């Protein structure tokens, strides 16, 4: 497995865009009216719109639901609370052998090409990932002080393919709604895979999808 490099020229703010706290908007709690919220709480609208919102101003929500913004980092006041359009989730994508990962240059979804064609069990853009165990519906981020390691983990992902699907790379991304600012996290070169009329399960390594060592 390999990670993408960050901090290239004019992209020094990219680590601030790596929003890994959220696995999938569907796992976030539904917004409720006249409720106290703390900074860092996550909600989704009562009618899901594909986004998860982060509380960036603690307070009490209004009795009526706000008009939710649908552009990255836009905010809305909700009585005395404030929400920010945070993420459309973390996704695992499949790419064919025609794609060549470039750890030195690739940073955003817009840098990728040759994603597996949509249809027959695969949806363009990838599959939302989460951890239904310790992560409580988010990705499981575990830091071990003794080894200075951060592990990124999520549940195994299964696609049910019809026809034949051939692919090589599994790429983890954060979807911020615009490909040019949606950061790449890491990729796994699985070798050539070809699946016909069957399920394919991506099994996450026992140590997680990605392990980062602080130096």
C-alpha positions in Angstrom: 0.0 0.0 0.0 1.1 3.5 -0.6 0.1 7.1 0.3 0.1 10.2 -1.8 2.4 13.0 -1.0 1.1 16.4 0.1 2.4 19.9 0.3 3.5 20.5 -3.3 3.8 24.1 -4.6 0.6 26.1 -4.1 -1.0 23.1 -2.4 0.4 23.6 1.1 -3.1 23.8 2.6 -4.1 20.4 1.4 -3.7 18.6 4.8 -6.4 20.9 6.1 -8.7 19.3 3.5 -8.1 15.7 4.5 -11.3 15.2 6.3 -11.1 11.6 7.6 -13.4 11.9 10.6 -16.4 11.0 8.5 -16.9 7.6 6.8 -20.3 8.2 5.2 -22.9 10.9 5.5 -25.6 8.2 6.1 -23.8 7.3 9.4 -24.1 10.8 10.8 -26.9 11.6 13.2 -29.9 13.3 11.8 -30.3 17.0 12.7 -32.9 17.7 15.4 -34.5 21.0 16.3 -34.1 22.9 19.6 -31.1 20.8 20.5 -27.8 21.9 22.0 -24.8 21.1 19.8 -21.1 21.2 20.6 -18.2 22.2 18.4 -17.2 19.1 16.3 -20.6 17.4 16.3 -21.6 16.0 12.9 -25.2 15.8 11.5 -26.9 15.2 8.2 -30.2 16.8 7.1 -33.4 15.1 8.0 -33.8 14.6 4.2 -30.3 13.4 3.3 -28.6 15.3 0.5 -25.3 13.4 0.4 -23.4 15.8 2.7 -22.4 15.7 6.3 -22.2 18.9 8.3 -19.8 19.8 11.1 -20.7 22.2 14.0 -18.2 25.0 13.9 -20.1 27.2 16.3 -21.6 25.6 19.4 -25.2 26.5 20.3 -28.8 25.5 20.2 -30.5 24.6 16.9 -33.6 26.4 15.7 -37.0 24.7 15.8 -37.0 24.6 12.0 -34.3 23.1 9.9 -31.9 25.5 8.1 -31.4 25.6 4.3 -28.3 23.4 4.0 -25.4 24.6 1.8 -24.1 22.1 -0.8 -20.7 23.6 -1.5 -17.6 22.6 0.4 -16.8 24.8 3.4 -19.9 27.0 3.1 -21.7 27.6 6.4 -25.1 28.3 7.7 -26.4 29.8 11.0 -28.9 27.7 12.8 -30.2 29.8 15.6 -27.1 30.1 17.9 -25.3 27.1 16.3 -23.3 27.2 13.0 -22.8 24.4 10.5 -20.3 23.9 7.8 -20.6 21.7 4.7 -17.9 19.3 5.6 -17.7 16.2 3.4 -19.6 13.9 1.1 -17.7 11.0 2.7 -14.6 8.9 2.3 -14.7 6.6 -0.7 -12.8 3.6 -2.1 -12.5 3.6 -5.9 -11.3 1.0 -8.3 -9.0 1.8 -11.3 -7.8 -0.2 -14.2 -4.3 -1.1 -15.2 -4.3 1.9 -17.6 -4.0 4.2 -14.5 -0.5 4.9 -13.3 -0.4 6.3 -9.7 2.1 9.1 -9.3 2.9 9.7 -5.6 4.9 12.9 -6.4 2.3 14.6 -8.5 -1.2 13.2 -7.8 -3.0 14.9 -5.0 -6.7 15.2 -5.9 -9.4 13.2 -7.6 -9.0 15.3 -10.7 -5.5 13.9 -11.0 -6.9 10.3 -11.4 -7.9 8.6 -14.7 -9.2 5.3 -15.9 -11.6 4.6 -13.1 -13.5 1.3 -13.5 -16.5 1.9 -15.8 -19.8 2.5 -14.0 -22.5 -0.2 -14.3 -22.8 -3.9 -13.7 -22.3 -3.5 -10.0 -19.9 -0.6 -9.8 -20.9 3.1 -9.3 -18.5 5.8 -10.6 -16.9 7.7 -7.8 -16.4 4.7 -5.6 -18.0 3.1 -2.5 -18.5 4.9 0.8 -16.5 3.4 3.5 -16.9 3.3 7.3 -16.1 1.4 10.4 -19.2 0.1 12.2 -17.2 -1.0 15.2 -14.9 1.3 17.2 -15.3 4.0 14.7 -19.1 4.2 15.3 -20.0 4.7 11.6 -16.8 6.7 10.8 -13.4 5.7 9.7 -11.3 4.2 12.6 -8.3 6.4 13.2 -5.9 5.0 15.8 -2.8 6.7 17.0 -0.2 4.7 19.0 2.1 6.9 21.0 4.7 4.2 21.7 5.3 3.7 18.0 4.3 7.1 16.7 2.0 5.5 14.2 -1.4 6.5 12.9 -3.5 3.7 11.4 -6.4 4.4 9.0 -8.9 1.5 9.0 -12.4 0.8 7.7 -14.7 -2.1 7.1 -14.1 -4.5 4.1 -15.9 -3.3 1.0 -17.9 -5.7 -1.3 -19.0 -5.1 -4.9 -21.5 -7.5 -6.6 -20.4 -7.6 -10.2 -22.3 -8.8 -13.2 -20.4 -9.4 -16.4 -16.6 -9.1 -16.3 -14.8 -6.3 -14.3 -11.0 -6.0 -14.5 -9.1 -3.6 -12.2 -5.8 -3.2 -10.4 -5.8 -0.2 -8.0 -8.0 0.5 -4.9 -7.7 4.2 -4.2 -9.0 5.9 -1.0 -10.3 9.5 -1.4 -12.2 12.2 0.5 -15.1 13.5 -1.6 -15.5 17.3 -1.0 -18.0 17.7 -3.9 -15.4 19.1 -6.3 -12.8 16.8 -7.8 -10.1 19.5 -8.0 -10.0 19.9 -4.2 -11.0 16.4 -3.1 -7.7 14.8 -1.7 -6.3 11.4 -2.3 -5.3 9.4 0.8 -3.6 6.3 -0.5 -3.8 3.4 -2.9 -3.3 -0.3 -3.0 -1.8 -2.1 -6.0 -3.8 -5.4 -5.8 -2.3 -6.8 -9.0 -4.5 -7.7 -12.0 -8.0 -8.6 -10.8 -10.7 -10.0 -13.1 -14.1 -10.9 -11.7 -17.1 -12.3 -13.7 -20.6 -12.5 -12.3 -19.4 -12.7 -8.7 -18.8 -10.7 -5.5 -15.5 -9.0 -5.0 -14.5 -8.1 -1.4 -11.7 -5.7 -0.7 -10.2 -7.0 2.5 -8.5 -4.3 4.6 -5.1 -5.3 6.0 -5.1 -6.3 9.7 -3.0 -3.2 10.4 -5.4 -0.9 8.5 -5.4 0.5 5.0 -2.7 3.0 5.7 -0.1 3.4 8.4 1.6 6.7 8.9 4.7 7.1 11.1 5.4 10.5 12.6 9.1 11.4 12.6 
